[in-house]
Each structure stands twice: as C-alpha cells, then as structure tokens.
C-alpha cells in the first residue's frame, strides 16, 4: 500500500517513523498508525457494517479477531438495547 521513494514496499518500521513525523507536524497527540486502524474498524462496526465486511476490510483471518478485539460496546448502545426490552410485571 505504501511505497518507498524507489517504488519498493515500505518497511513497517520506516512507515511508523514517517507517520510519527507527519503526526508531529499536524500537532496530533501520541497516536500510533495502528490506532487509526483500530478506530476505523470500531467506527465501521458502530455504523452497523456487517462484521464479515469489516473482517474483509481489516484483512483479519478470523471473525473472532474482528469481534473480540475491535468491537467495543458503548454505554449508549447498551442503554438503547435495554430500553428496547418491553418490561412487564411478572
């Protein structure tokens, strides 16, 4: 996805260093390149993108990785799910 100045694939450590320079120039806080990946996957899941589609985008070999590491339950979603239950007196 990223090429060096001579057209060869960029080494991961070099990509990380390059990203660090860009991040500092942009004045962003200590964010790693991997944090951006994590954010995209979490946002896609939060937007209701089917997990198998997110898995393919993230290139995870197993759906378990997508769902266990990246899927975060936020409090609003939990509240909405519980509010959807029609509570009745037993």
PDB file as gemmi writes it, atoms N, CA and C in Angstrom:
CRYST1    1.000    1.000    1.000  90.00  90.00  90.00 P 1                      
ATOM      1  N   UNK A   1       0.818  -1.176   0.000  1.00  0.00           N  
ATOM      2  CA  UNK A   1       0.000   0.000   0.000  1.00  0.00           C  
ATOM      3  C   UNK A   1       0.874   1.256   0.000  1.00  0.00           C  
ATOM      4  N   UNK A   2       1.979   1.241   0.711  1.00  0.00           N  
ATOM      5  CA  UNK A   2       2.879   2.386   0.763  1.00  0.00           C  
ATOM      6  C   UNK A   2       4.192   2.008   0.108  1.00  0.00           C  
ATOM      7  N   UNK A   3       4.681   2.880  -0.756  1.00  0.00           N  
ATOM      8  CA  UNK A   3       5.929   2.593  -1.469  1.00  0.00           C  
ATOM      9  C   UNK A   3       7.017   3.557  -1.023  1.00  0.00           C  
ATOM     10  N   UNK A   4       8.256   3.073  -1.116  1.00  0.00           N  
ATOM     11  CA  UNK A   4       9.402   3.924  -0.806  1.00  0.00           C  
ATOM     12  C   UNK A   4       9.654   4.873  -1.979  1.00  0.00           C  
ATOM     13  N   UNK A   5      10.654   5.705  -1.841  1.00  0.00           N  
ATOM     14  CA  UNK A   5      10.972   6.654  -2.914  1.00  0.00           C  
ATOM     15  C   UNK A   5      11.444   5.949  -4.182  1.00  0.00           C  
ATOM     16  N   UNK A   6      11.881   4.687  -4.048  1.00  0.00           N  
ATOM     17  CA  UNK A   6      12.327   3.946  -5.237  1.00  0.00           C  
ATOM     18  C   UNK A   6      11.282   2.930  -5.708  1.00  0.00           C  
ATOM     19  N   UNK A   7      10.087   2.978  -5.092  1.00  0.00           N  
ATOM     20  CA  UNK A   7       8.988   2.131  -5.547  1.00  0.00           C  
ATOM     21  C   UNK A   7       8.857   0.785  -4.875  1.00  0.00           C  
ATOM     22  N   UNK A   8       9.730   0.470  -3.931  1.00  0.00           N  
ATOM     23  CA  UNK A   8       9.635  -0.800  -3.216  1.00  0.00           C  
ATOM     24  C   UNK A   8       8.697  -0.645  -2.019  1.00  0.00           C  
ATOM     25  N   UNK A   9       8.161  -1.760  -1.517  1.00  0.00           N  
ATOM     26  CA  UNK A   9       7.287  -1.655  -0.345  1.00  0.00           C  
ATOM     27  C   UNK A   9       8.026  -1.031   0.838  1.00  0.00           C  
ATOM     28  N   UNK A  10       7.338  -0.172   1.558  1.00  0.00           N  
ATOM     29  CA  UNK A  10       7.929   0.472   2.724  1.00  0.00           C  
ATOM     30  C   UNK A  10       8.014  -0.519   3.872  1.00  0.00           C  
ATOM     31  N   UNK A  11       9.158  -0.551   4.528  1.00  0.00           N  
ATOM     32  CA  UNK A  11       9.331  -1.399   5.704  1.00  0.00           C  
ATOM     33  C   UNK A  11       8.418  -0.872   6.810  1.00  0.00           C  
ATOM     34  N   UNK A  12       7.783  -1.759   7.572  1.00  0.00           N  
ATOM     35  CA  UNK A  12       6.856  -1.315   8.614  1.00  0.00           C  
ATOM     36  C   UNK A  12       7.460  -0.300   9.597  1.00  0.00           C  
ATOM     37  N   UNK A  13       8.702  -0.516  10.021  1.00  0.00           N  
ATOM     38  CA  UNK A  13       9.312   0.428  10.967  1.00  0.00           C  
ATOM     39  C   UNK A  13       9.506   1.794  10.338  1.00  0.00           C  
ATOM     40  N   UNK A  14       9.868   1.815   9.060  1.00  0.00           N  
ATOM     41  CA  UNK A  14      10.030   3.101   8.374  1.00  0.00           C  
ATOM     42  C   UNK A  14       8.685   3.807   8.235  1.00  0.00           C  
ATOM     43  N   UNK A  15       7.648   3.051   7.935  1.00  0.00           N  
ATOM     44  CA  UNK A  15       6.316   3.630   7.821  1.00  0.00           C  
ATOM     45  C   UNK A  15       5.900   4.254   9.156  1.00  0.00           C  
ATOM     46  N   UNK A  16       6.195   3.554  10.241  1.00  0.00           N  
ATOM     47  CA  UNK A  16       5.884   4.075  11.571  1.00  0.00           C  
ATOM     48  C   UNK A  16       6.625   5.370  11.857  1.00  0.00           C  
ATOM     49  N   UNK A  17       7.891   5.427  11.476  1.00  0.00           N  
ATOM     50  CA  UNK A  17       8.680   6.654  11.679  1.00  0.00           C  
ATOM     51  C   UNK A  17       8.142   7.789  10.817  1.00  0.00           C  
ATOM     52  N   UNK A  18       7.798   7.483   9.581  1.00  0.00           N  
ATOM     53  CA  UNK A  18       7.235   8.516   8.696  1.00  0.00           C  
ATOM     54  C   UNK A  18       5.909   9.037   9.244  1.00  0.00           C  
ATOM     55  N   UNK A  19       5.073   8.130   9.722  1.00  0.00           N  
ATOM     56  CA  UNK A  19       3.794   8.538  10.295  1.00  0.00           C  
ATOM     57  C   UNK A  19       4.028   9.421  11.511  1.00  0.00           C  
ATOM     58  N   UNK A  20       5.002   9.075  12.339  1.00  0.00           N  
ATOM     59  CA  UNK A  20       5.318   9.862  13.537  1.00  0.00           C  
ATOM     60  C   UNK A  20       5.678  11.303  13.161  1.00  0.00           C  
ATOM     61  N   UNK A  21       6.456  11.471  12.105  1.00  0.00           N  
ATOM     62  CA  UNK A  21       6.830  12.822  11.646  1.00  0.00           C  
ATOM     63  C   UNK A  21       5.593  13.604  11.200  1.00  0.00           C  
ATOM     64  N   UNK A  22       4.739  12.964  10.422  1.00  0.00           N  
ATOM     65  CA  UNK A  22       3.523  13.616   9.937  1.00  0.00           C  
ATOM     66  C   UNK A  22       2.609  13.969  11.112  1.00  0.00           C  
ATOM     67  N   UNK A  23       2.493  13.038  12.061  1.00  0.00           N  
ATOM     68  CA  UNK A  23       1.660  13.267  13.238  1.00  0.00           C  
ATOM     69  C   UNK A  23       2.148  14.480  14.014  1.00  0.00           C  
ATOM     70  N   UNK A  24       3.462  14.584  14.217  1.00  0.00           N  
ATOM     71  CA  UNK A  24       4.027  15.717  14.946  1.00  0.00           C  
ATOM     72  C   UNK A  24       3.803  17.029  14.189  1.00  0.00           C  
ATOM     73  N   UNK A  25       4.002  17.013  12.866  1.00  0.00           N  
ATOM     74  CA  UNK A  25       3.779  18.217  12.062  1.00  0.00           C  
ATOM     75  C   UNK A  25       2.321  18.678  12.131  1.00  0.00           C  
ATOM     76  N   UNK A  26       1.410  17.715  12.225  1.00  0.00           N  
ATOM     77  CA  UNK A  26      -0.016  18.033  12.300  1.00  0.00           C  
ATOM     78  C   UNK A  26      -0.441  18.452  13.708  1.00  0.00           C  
ATOM     79  N   UNK A  27       0.465  18.281  14.673  1.00  0.00           N  
ATOM     80  CA  UNK A  27       0.146  18.649  16.044  1.00  0.00           C  
ATOM     81  C   UNK A  27      -0.816  17.699  16.725  1.00  0.00           C  
ATOM     82  N   UNK A  28      -0.834  16.457  16.273  1.00  0.00           N  
ATOM     83  CA  UNK A  28      -1.730  15.465  16.874  1.00  0.00           C  
ATOM     84  C   UNK A  28      -1.082  14.841  18.099  1.00  0.00           C  
ATOM     85  N   UNK A  29      -1.894  14.425  19.066  1.00  0.00           N  
ATOM     86  CA  UNK A  29      -1.341  13.774  20.260  1.00  0.00           C  
ATOM     87  C   UNK A  29      -0.747  12.413  19.902  1.00  0.00           C  
ATOM     88  N   UNK A  30      -0.160  11.761  20.867  1.00  0.00           N  
ATOM     89  CA  UNK A  30       0.514  10.478  20.650  1.00  0.00           C  
ATOM     90  C   UNK A  30      -0.379   9.387  20.122  1.00  0.00           C  
ATOM     91  N   UNK A  31      -0.623   9.404  18.825  1.00  0.00           N  
ATOM     92  CA  UNK A  31      -1.450   8.403  18.160  1.00  0.00           C  
ATOM     93  C   UNK A  31      -0.539   7.558  17.286  1.00  0.00           C  
ATOM     94  N   UNK A  32      -0.705   6.246  17.380  1.00  0.00           N  
ATOM     95  CA  UNK A  32       0.076   5.359  16.531  1.00  0.00           C  
ATOM     96  C   UNK A  32      -0.708   5.057  15.260  1.00  0.00           C  
ATOM     97  N   UNK A  33      -0.013   4.647  14.226  1.00  0.00           N  
ATOM     98  CA  UNK A  33      -0.664   4.289  12.975  1.00  0.00           C  
ATOM     99  C   UNK A  33      -1.693   3.174  13.214  1.00  0.00           C  
ATOM    100  N   UNK A  34      -1.354   2.226  14.065  1.00  0.00           N  
ATOM    101  CA  UNK A  34      -2.269   1.120  14.354  1.00  0.00           C  
ATOM    102  C   UNK A  34      -3.540   1.633  15.040  1.00  0.00           C  
ATOM    103  N   UNK A  35      -3.426   2.726  15.797  1.00  0.00           N  
ATOM    104  CA  UNK A  35      -4.611   3.301  16.444  1.00  0.00           C  
ATOM    105  C   UNK A  35      -5.638   3.732  15.403  1.00  0.00           C  
ATOM    106  N   UNK A  36      -5.169   4.219  14.257  1.00  0.00           N  
ATOM    107  CA  UNK A  36      -6.089   4.625  13.193  1.00  0.00           C  
ATOM    108  C   UNK A  36      -6.841   3.417  12.639  1.00  0.00           C  
ATOM    109  N   UNK A  37      -6.142   2.318  12.485  1.00  0.00           N  
ATOM    110  CA  UNK A  37      -6.771   1.076  12.017  1.00  0.00           C  
ATOM    111  C   UNK A  37      -7.844   0.638  13.008  1.00  0.00           C  
ATOM    112  N   UNK A  38      -7.504   0.675  14.279  1.00  0.00           N  
ATOM    113  CA  UNK A  38      -8.431   0.286  15.334  1.00  0.00           C  
ATOM    114  C   UNK A  38      -9.680   1.176  15.293  1.00  0.00           C  
ATOM    115  N   UNK A  39      -9.469   2.463  15.102  1.00  0.00           N  
ATOM    116  CA  UNK A  39     -10.584   3.408  15.051  1.00  0.00           C  
ATOM    117  C   UNK A  39     -11.496   3.130  13.867  1.00  0.00           C  
ATOM    118  N   UNK A  40     -10.925   2.892  12.699  1.00  0.00           N  
ATOM    119  CA  UNK A  40     -11.736   2.629  11.504  1.00  0.00           C  
ATOM    120  C   UNK A  40     -12.588   1.372  11.697  1.00  0.00           C  
ATOM    121  N   UNK A  41     -11.980   0.319  12.209  1.00  0.00           N  
ATOM    122  CA  UNK A  41     -12.729  -0.925  12.407  1.00  0.00           C  
ATOM    123  C   UNK A  41     -13.846  -0.700  13.427  1.00  0.00           C  
ATOM    124  N   UNK A  42     -13.545  -0.006  14.527  1.00  0.00           N  
ATOM    125  CA  UNK A  42     -14.559   0.260  15.546  1.00  0.00           C  
ATOM    126  C   UNK A  42     -15.691   1.119  14.987  1.00  0.00           C  
ATOM    127  N   UNK A  43     -15.351   2.141  14.201  1.00  0.00           N  
ATOM    128  CA  UNK A  43     -16.375   3.003  13.602  1.00  0.00           C  
ATOM    129  C   UNK A  43     -17.262   2.228  12.634  1.00  0.00           C  
ATOM    130  N   UNK A  44     -16.650   1.391  11.806  1.00  0.00           N  
ATOM    131  CA  UNK A  44     -17.433   0.600  10.858  1.00  0.00           C  
ATOM    132  C   UNK A  44     -18.433  -0.299  11.592  1.00  0.00           C  
ATOM    133  N   UNK A  45     -17.962  -0.958  12.642  1.00  0.00           N  
ATOM    134  CA  UNK A  45     -18.861  -1.818  13.411  1.00  0.00           C  
ATOM    135  C   UNK A  45     -19.955  -0.991  14.079  1.00  0.00           C  
ATOM    136  N   UNK A  46     -19.589   0.176  14.604  1.00  0.00           N  
ATOM    137  CA  UNK A  46     -20.557   1.051  15.243  1.00  0.00           C  
ATOM    138  C   UNK A  46     -21.600   1.588  14.285  1.00  0.00           C  
ATOM    139  N   UNK A  47     -21.244   1.703  13.016  1.00  0.00           N  
ATOM    140  CA  UNK A  47     -22.179   2.170  11.991  1.00  0.00           C  
ATOM    141  C   UNK A  47     -23.073   1.056  11.470  1.00  0.00           C  
ATOM    142  N   UNK A  48     -22.865  -0.149  11.987  1.00  0.00           N  
ATOM    143  CA  UNK A  48     -23.712  -1.267  11.587  1.00  0.00           C  
ATOM    144  C   UNK A  48     -23.224  -2.021  10.370  1.00  0.00           C  
ATOM    145  N   UNK A  49     -21.980  -1.797   9.971  1.00  0.00           N  
ATOM    146  CA  UNK A  49     -21.417  -2.546   8.847  1.00  0.00           C  
ATOM    147  C   UNK A  49     -21.359  -4.018   9.244  1.00  0.00           C  
ATOM    148  N   UNK A  50     -21.816  -4.917   8.394  1.00  0.00           N  
ATOM    149  CA  UNK A  50     -21.791  -6.340   8.748  1.00  0.00           C  
ATOM    150  C   UNK A  50     -20.373  -6.784   9.127  1.00  0.00           C  
ATOM    151  N   UNK A  51     -20.251  -7.543  10.222  1.00  0.00           N  
ATOM    152  CA  UNK A  51     -18.933  -7.958  10.702  1.00  0.00           C  
ATOM    153  C   UNK A  51     -18.066  -8.643   9.642  1.00  0.00           C  
ATOM    154  N   UNK A  52     -18.680  -9.444   8.755  1.00  0.00           N  
ATOM    155  CA  UNK A  52     -17.863 -10.131   7.751  1.00  0.00           C  
ATOM    156  C   UNK A  52     -17.261  -9.134   6.750  1.00  0.00           C  
ATOM    157  N   UNK A  53     -17.952  -8.016   6.530  1.00  0.00           N  
ATOM    158  CA  UNK A  53     -17.421  -6.975   5.637  1.00  0.00           C  
ATOM    159  C   UNK A  53     -16.256  -6.269   6.321  1.00  0.00           C  
ATOM    160  N   UNK A  54     -16.425  -5.958   7.608  1.00  0.00           N  
ATOM    161  CA  UNK A  54     -15.345  -5.316   8.367  1.00  0.00           C  
ATOM    162  C   UNK A  54     -14.139  -6.247   8.430  1.00  0.00           C  
ATOM    163  N   UNK A  55     -14.399  -7.528   8.625  1.00  0.00           N  
ATOM    164  CA  UNK A  55     -13.318  -8.519   8.658  1.00  0.00           C  
ATOM    165  C   UNK A  55     -12.525  -8.475   7.359  1.00  0.00           C  
ATOM    166  N   UNK A  56     -13.211  -8.405   6.228  1.00  0.00           N  
ATOM    167  CA  UNK A  56     -12.537  -8.377   4.927  1.00  0.00           C  
ATOM    168  C   UNK A  56     -11.736  -7.083   4.757  1.00  0.00           C  
ATOM    169  N   UNK A  57     -12.314  -5.952   5.171  1.00  0.00           N  
ATOM    170  CA  UNK A  57     -11.604  -4.676   5.058  1.00  0.00           C  
ATOM    171  C   UNK A  57     -10.342  -4.701   5.906  1.00  0.00           C  
ATOM    172  N   UNK A  58     -10.456  -5.220   7.139  1.00  0.00           N  
ATOM    173  CA  UNK A  58      -9.304  -5.260   8.050  1.00  0.00           C  
ATOM    174  C   UNK A  58      -8.336  -6.388   7.711  1.00  0.00           C  
ATOM    175  N   UNK A  59      -8.776  -7.279   6.829  1.00  0.00           N  
ATOM    176  CA  UNK A  59      -7.965  -8.429   6.423  1.00  0.00           C  
ATOM    177  C   UNK A  59      -7.626  -9.341   7.606  1.00  0.00           C  
ATOM    178  N   UNK A  60      -8.611  -9.512   8.489  1.00  0.00           N  
ATOM    179  CA  UNK A  60      -8.444 -10.445   9.595  1.00  0.00           C  
ATOM    180  C   UNK A  60      -8.733 -11.850   9.082  1.00  0.00           C  
ATOM    181  N   UNK A  61      -7.916 -12.804   9.499  1.00  0.00           N  
ATOM    182  CA  UNK A  61      -8.117 -14.183   9.064  1.00  0.00           C  
ATOM    183  C   UNK A  61      -9.366 -14.787   9.701  1.00  0.00           C  
ATOM    184  N   UNK A  62      -9.700 -14.341  10.901  1.00  0.00           N  
ATOM    185  CA  UNK A  62     -10.828 -14.917  11.629  1.00  0.00           C  
ATOM    186  C   UNK A  62     -11.755 -13.816  12.136  1.00  0.00           C  
ATOM    187  N   UNK A  63     -13.044 -14.037  12.043  1.00  0.00           N  
ATOM    188  CA  UNK A  63     -14.040 -13.075  12.504  1.00  0.00           C  
ATOM    189  C   UNK A  63     -13.912 -12.835  14.002  1.00  0.00           C  
ATOM    190  N   UNK A  64     -13.401 -13.832  14.739  1.00  0.00           N  
ATOM    191  CA  UNK A  64     -13.222 -13.684  16.187  1.00  0.00           C  
ATOM    192  C   UNK A  64     -12.321 -12.497  16.517  1.00  0.00           C  
ATOM    193  N   UNK A  65     -11.303 -12.274  15.718  1.00  0.00           N  
ATOM    194  CA  UNK A  65     -10.399 -11.149  15.955  1.00  0.00           C  
ATOM    195  C   UNK A  65     -11.166  -9.841  15.788  1.00  0.00           C  
ATOM    196  N   UNK A  66     -11.916  -9.752  14.715  1.00  0.00           N  
ATOM    197  CA  UNK A  66     -12.691  -8.544  14.448  1.00  0.00           C  
ATOM    198  C   UNK A  66     -13.649  -8.259  15.597  1.00  0.00           C  
ATOM    199  N   UNK A  67     -14.347  -9.274  16.052  1.00  0.00           N  
ATOM    200  CA  UNK A  67     -15.396  -9.063  17.041  1.00  0.00           C  
ATOM    201  C   UNK A  67     -14.880  -8.961  18.473  1.00  0.00           C  
ATOM    202  N   UNK A  68     -13.810  -9.653  18.815  1.00  0.00           N  
ATOM    203  CA  UNK A  68     -13.366  -9.629  20.213  1.00  0.00           C  
ATOM    204  C   UNK A  68     -12.407  -8.484  20.505  1.00  0.00           C  
ATOM    205  N   UNK A  69     -11.549  -8.153  19.579  1.00  0.00           N  
ATOM    206  CA  UNK A  69     -10.555  -7.113  19.835  1.00  0.00           C  
ATOM    207  C   UNK A  69     -11.084  -5.739  19.479  1.00  0.00           C  
ATOM    208  N   UNK A  70     -11.813  -5.639  18.390  1.00  0.00           N  
ATOM    209  CA  UNK A  70     -12.189  -4.332  17.875  1.00  0.00           C  
ATOM    210  C   UNK A  70     -13.605  -3.898  18.212  1.00  0.00           C  
ATOM    211  N   UNK A  71     -14.482  -4.815  18.498  1.00  0.00           N  
ATOM    212  CA  UNK A  71     -15.875  -4.439  18.763  1.00  0.00           C  
ATOM    213  C   UNK A  71     -16.011  -4.001  20.210  1.00  0.00           C  
ATOM    214  N   UNK A  72     -16.286  -2.723  20.400  1.00  0.00           N  
ATOM    215  CA  UNK A  72     -16.456  -2.177  21.744  1.00  0.00           C  
ATOM    216  C   UNK A  72     -17.921  -1.827  21.937  1.00  0.00           C  
ATOM    217  N   UNK A  73     -18.421  -2.198  23.069  1.00  0.00           N  
ATOM    218  CA  UNK A  73     -19.796  -1.854  23.381  1.00  0.00           C  
ATOM    219  C   UNK A  73     -19.781  -0.522  24.108  1.00  0.00           C  
ATOM    220  N   UNK A  74     -20.471   0.462  23.569  1.00  0.00           N  
ATOM    221  CA  UNK A  74     -20.509   1.733  24.273  1.00  0.00           C  
ATOM    222  C   UNK A  74     -21.761   1.800  25.135  1.00  0.00           C  
ATOM    223  N   UNK A  75     -21.733   2.682  26.120  1.00  0.00           N  
ATOM    224  CA  UNK A  75     -22.835   2.761  27.073  1.00  0.00           C  
ATOM    225  C   UNK A  75     -24.150   3.150  26.415  1.00  0.00           C  
ATOM    226  N   UNK A  76     -24.101   4.028  25.424  1.00  0.00           N  
ATOM    227  CA  UNK A  76     -25.337   4.414  24.736  1.00  0.00           C  
ATOM    228  C   UNK A  76     -25.982   3.224  24.037  1.00  0.00           C  
ATOM    229  N   UNK A  77     -25.165   2.399  23.395  1.00  0.00           N  
ATOM    230  CA  UNK A  77     -25.693   1.219  22.707  1.00  0.00           C  
ATOM    231  C   UNK A  77     -26.284   0.234  23.713  1.00  0.00           C  
ATOM    232  N   UNK A  78     -25.628   0.086  24.862  1.00  0.00           N  
ATOM    233  CA  UNK A  78     -26.139  -0.816  25.891  1.00  0.00           C  
ATOM    234  C   UNK A  78     -27.471  -0.300  26.434  1.00  0.00           C  
ATOM    235  N   UNK A  79     -27.550   1.009  26.673  1.00  0.00           N  
ATOM    236  CA  UNK A  79     -28.786   1.612  27.182  1.00  0.00           C  
ATOM    237  C   UNK A  79     -29.915   1.445  26.170  1.00  0.00           C  
ATOM    238  N   UNK A  80     -29.616   1.688  24.900  1.00  0.00           N  
ATOM    239  CA  UNK A  80     -30.622   1.564  23.852  1.00  0.00           C  
ATOM    240  C   UNK A  80     -31.128   0.120  23.751  1.00  0.00           C  
ATOM    241  N   UNK A  81     -30.216  -0.838  23.859  1.00  0.00           N  
ATOM    242  CA  UNK A  81     -30.615  -2.247  23.792  1.00  0.00           C  
ATOM    243  C   UNK A  81     -31.520  -2.608  24.959  1.00  0.00           C  
ATOM    244  N   UNK A  82     -31.180  -2.142  26.153  1.00  0.00           N  
ATOM    245  CA  UNK A  82     -32.012  -2.447  27.319  1.00  0.00           C  
ATOM    246  C   UNK A  82     -33.352  -1.726  27.258  1.00  0.00           C  
ATOM    247  N   UNK A  83     -33.354  -0.500  26.734  1.00  0.00           N  
ATOM    248  CA  UNK A  83     -34.613   0.243  26.602  1.00  0.00           C  
ATOM    249  C   UNK A  83     -35.561  -0.422  25.605  1.00  0.00           C  
ATOM    250  N   UNK A  84     -35.018  -1.191  24.672  1.00  0.00           N  
ATOM    251  CA  UNK A  84     -35.834  -1.847  23.660  1.00  0.00           C  
ATOM    252  C   UNK A  84     -36.636  -3.017  24.236  1.00  0.00           C  
ATOM    253  N   UNK A  85     -36.200  -3.481  25.399  1.00  0.00           N  
ATOM    254  CA  UNK A  85     -36.929  -4.579  26.037  1.00  0.00           C  
ATOM    255  C   UNK A  85     -38.213  -4.023  26.631  1.00  0.00           C  
ATOM    256  N   UNK A  86     -39.287  -4.688  26.341  1.00  0.00           N  
ATOM    257  CA  UNK A  86     -40.566  -4.260  26.889  1.00  0.00           C  
ATOM    258  C   UNK A  86     -40.707  -4.890  28.268  1.00  0.00           C  
ATOM    259  N   UNK A  87     -40.466  -4.105  29.295  1.00  0.00           N  
ATOM    260  CA  UNK A  87     -40.512  -4.602  30.656  1.00  0.00           C  
ATOM    261  C   UNK A  87     -41.960  -4.764  31.102  1.00  0.00           C  
ATOM    262  N   UNK A  88     -42.234  -5.904  31.632  1.00  0.00           N  
ATOM    263  CA  UNK A  88     -43.584  -6.194  32.133  1.00  0.00           C  
ATOM    264  C   UNK A  88     -43.470  -6.779  33.543  1.00  0.00           C  
ATOM    265  N   UNK A  89     -44.483  -6.498  34.305  1.00  0.00           N  
ATOM    266  CA  UNK A  89     -44.511  -7.103  35.630  1.00  0.00           C  
ATOM    267  C   UNK A  89     -44.836  -8.580  35.473  1.00  0.00           C  
ATOM    268  N   UNK A  90     -44.110  -9.372  36.205  1.00  0.00           N  
ATOM    269  CA  UNK A  90     -44.363 -10.817  36.143  1.00  0.00           C  
ATOM    270  C   UNK A  90     -45.483 -11.227  37.038  1.00  0.00           C  
TER     271      UNK A  90                                                      
END                                                                             
